[in-house]
Amino acid sequence: MVLFHSMFGLRQVELLAADRLRAAGHRVVTPDLFAGAAAAEQGSAPTLEDGFALMARIGWETIVARARAAVRDLPPSSVLGGFSMGVGVVGSLWPERLAASGVFLLHATTPVPGGVGAGKPVQAHVADGDRFAPPDQLAAFRASAVDAGAEATLHTYPGAGHFYSDPSLPDYDAIATDRTWRHVHALLDEVRHMPL
């Protein structure tokens, strides 16, 4: 599987998540779409302004091109996952990788493309009331999943902040994080037992 980082750059939250998934027996790649750049100095928490500025400096076309290069040699069935901005990256690549055996979206949503195949497991996990996942986007996610025939689930977490899975940020919510990873592991177990 491939796990795309947020607009803060490839940091401990993504690397630890990848380690967690590897410990469960999954192969995980974590491409560095910012080529080593990060939104804050080491040891300090990044701000939204830092993240948006860094993402703008690198440019969306470059970010997606790096992501596309990173998955070029992965099996077409590789699971796609992303954190926040990484969900947007998933959304850009997904129409080209319709054979992905599953998709999980953390802290944001993206429309499910047509052609993914009936019953394809898809999960989205967002904080309840997150301004980066407004009602119209959630509705678009649900509607696109129905149109595509995907087995999509939207999980919302009351009281959590946007990036609630990152222990280094004020948004962190341990209970929501634990629930999220339980659901993700269930999706991956489902994918693992799918007939070839």
C-alpha positions as CSV (number, residue, x, y, z in Angstrom):
1,M,0.0,0.0,0.0
2,V,1.0,3.6,-0.3
3,L,0.4,6.2,2.4
4,F,0.6,9.9,1.4
5,H,1.5,12.6,3.9
6,S,-0.2,15.9,4.8
7,M,0.8,19.4,3.7
8,F,3.1,19.5,6.7
9,G,5.5,17.1,4.9
10,L,6.5,13.5,5.7
11,R,6.7,13.5,9.5
12,Q,6.6,11.1,12.4
13,V,2.8,10.7,12.3
14,E,2.9,9.1,8.9
15,L,6.1,7.1,9.6
16,L,4.6,5.7,12.8
17,A,1.4,4.9,11.0
18,A,3.3,3.0,8.4
19,D,5.2,1.1,11.1
20,R,1.9,0.2,12.7
21,L,0.6,-1.2,9.5
22,R,3.8,-3.1,8.8
23,A,3.6,-4.6,12.2
24,A,0.2,-6.0,11.1
25,G,1.9,-7.6,8.1
26,H,1.3,-5.0,5.4
27,R,3.8,-3.7,3.0
28,V,3.7,0.2,3.1
29,V,5.5,2.9,1.2
30,T,5.5,6.5,2.4
31,P,6.6,8.7,-0.5
32,D,8.2,12.1,0.5
33,L,6.3,14.4,-1.9
34,F,8.1,17.4,-0.6
35,A,11.7,16.1,-1.1
36,G,12.7,16.5,2.5
37,A,11.0,19.9,3.1
38,A,8.7,20.2,6.2
39,A,6.3,22.9,7.4
40,A,8.1,23.6,10.7
41,E,11.4,23.4,12.4
42,Q,12.3,20.2,14.0
43,G,10.7,20.0,17.5
44,S,8.0,22.6,16.8
45,A,4.4,22.1,15.8
46,P,3.6,23.3,12.3
47,T,0.8,25.8,11.7
48,L,-1.8,25.7,9.0
49,E,-0.2,28.8,7.5
50,D,3.2,27.0,7.4
51,G,1.6,24.0,5.6
52,F,-0.3,26.0,3.0
53,A,2.8,28.1,2.3
54,L,5.0,25.0,1.8
55,M,2.4,23.3,-0.4
56,A,2.1,26.5,-2.5
57,R,5.8,26.8,-2.8
58,I,6.2,23.2,-4.1
59,G,3.1,23.4,-6.3
60,W,0.3,20.9,-6.8
61,E,1.5,19.7,-10.2
62,T,4.9,18.8,-8.7
63,I,3.3,17.1,-5.7
64,V,1.0,14.9,-7.9
65,A,3.8,14.2,-10.3
66,R,6.0,12.9,-7.5
67,A,3.2,10.8,-6.2
68,R,2.6,9.3,-9.6
69,A,6.3,8.4,-9.9
70,A,6.2,6.9,-6.5
71,V,3.4,4.4,-7.4
72,R,4.5,3.7,-10.9
73,D,6.1,0.3,-10.0
74,L,3.5,-0.7,-7.3
75,P,1.0,-3.4,-8.2
76,P,-2.3,-1.9,-9.6
77,S,-4.2,-3.4,-6.7
78,S,-2.1,-1.5,-4.0
79,V,-4.3,0.1,-1.3
80,L,-4.3,3.9,-1.4
81,G,-4.2,5.9,1.8
82,G,-3.7,9.6,2.7
83,F,-3.5,12.1,5.5
84,S,-5.3,15.4,4.9
85,M,-3.6,16.8,1.8
86,G,-2.6,13.2,1.0
87,V,-6.3,12.5,0.5
88,G,-6.2,15.1,-2.4
89,V,-3.3,13.2,-3.8
90,V,-5.3,10.0,-3.6
91,G,-8.1,11.8,-5.4
92,S,-5.7,12.8,-8.2
93,L,-4.3,9.3,-8.7
94,W,-7.4,7.2,-8.0
95,P,-8.9,7.5,-11.5
96,E,-5.7,6.1,-12.9
97,R,-5.6,3.3,-10.3
98,L,-9.1,1.9,-10.4
99,A,-7.8,-1.5,-9.5
100,A,-6.8,-0.4,-6.0
101,S,-8.2,-3.1,-3.7
102,G,-9.1,-0.5,-1.1
103,V,-8.8,3.1,-0.1
104,F,-8.7,4.9,3.2
105,L,-8.9,8.7,3.6
106,L,-7.9,10.4,6.9
107,H,-8.9,13.9,7.8
108,A,-10.5,14.7,4.4
109,T,-12.6,13.2,1.6
110,T,-12.4,13.0,-2.1
111,P,-15.0,11.8,-4.6
112,V,-15.0,8.1,-5.5
113,P,-14.3,7.8,-9.2
114,G,-16.6,5.8,-11.5
115,G,-15.2,2.4,-12.5
116,V,-13.8,1.4,-9.1
117,G,-15.9,-1.8,-9.1
118,A,-18.8,-2.9,-7.0
119,G,-18.1,-3.5,-3.4
120,K,-14.7,-1.9,-3.3
121,P,-14.0,-1.0,0.3
122,V,-13.5,2.7,0.9
123,Q,-13.3,4.5,4.3
124,A,-13.2,8.2,5.1
125,H,-12.4,9.5,8.6
126,V,-13.1,13.1,9.6
127,A,-13.6,15.1,12.7
128,D,-17.3,16.0,13.1
129,G,-17.8,19.7,12.0
130,D,-14.3,19.9,10.5
131,R,-14.1,23.0,8.3
132,F,-11.9,21.1,5.9
133,A,-14.6,18.5,5.4
134,P,-17.7,20.6,5.1
135,P,-21.2,19.1,4.6
136,D,-21.2,19.6,0.8
137,Q,-17.9,17.6,0.5
138,L,-19.2,14.8,2.7
139,A,-22.4,14.7,0.6
140,A,-20.4,14.5,-2.6
141,F,-18.3,11.7,-1.2
142,R,-21.4,9.7,-0.3
143,A,-23.1,10.3,-3.6
144,S,-20.1,9.4,-5.6
145,A,-19.6,6.2,-3.7
146,V,-23.2,5.2,-4.4
147,D,-22.8,6.1,-8.1
148,A,-19.5,4.0,-8.2
149,G,-21.0,1.1,-6.3
150,A,-18.2,1.2,-3.7
151,E,-18.7,-0.1,-0.2
152,A,-18.0,3.2,1.3
153,T,-18.2,4.2,5.0
154,L,-17.8,7.7,6.4
155,H,-16.7,7.8,10.0
156,T,-17.0,11.0,11.9
157,Y,-15.5,11.8,15.3
158,P,-17.3,14.3,17.6
159,G,-15.1,16.7,19.6
160,A,-12.0,15.9,17.6
161,G,-9.9,18.5,15.8
162,H,-9.0,18.3,12.1
163,F,-5.7,16.4,12.4
164,Y,-6.8,14.4,15.4
165,S,-4.4,11.4,14.7
166,D,-1.2,13.4,15.2
167,P,0.0,13.4,18.9
168,S,2.2,16.4,18.2
169,L,-0.7,18.7,17.4
170,P,-3.3,20.3,19.6
171,D,-6.0,18.6,17.5
172,Y,-4.9,15.2,18.9
173,D,-7.7,12.9,20.2
174,A,-6.5,9.5,21.4
175,I,-9.9,7.8,21.4
176,A,-10.7,9.0,17.8
177,T,-7.3,7.9,16.7
178,D,-7.7,4.4,18.2
179,R,-11.1,4.0,16.6
180,T,-9.8,5.2,13.2
181,W,-7.0,2.7,13.2
182,R,-9.3,-0.1,14.2
183,H,-11.5,0.6,11.2
184,V,-8.5,0.9,8.9
185,H,-7.2,-2.5,10.1
186,A,-10.6,-4.0,9.4
187,L,-10.6,-2.6,5.9
188,L,-7.1,-4.0,5.3
189,D,-8.2,-7.4,6.7
190,E,-11.1,-7.4,4.3
191,V,-8.8,-6.6,1.4
192,R,-6.4,-9.3,2.5
193,H,-9.1,-11.9,2.3
194,M,-10.6,-10.9,-1.0
195,P,-10.5,-13.5,-3.7
196,L,-7.9,-13.0,-6.4
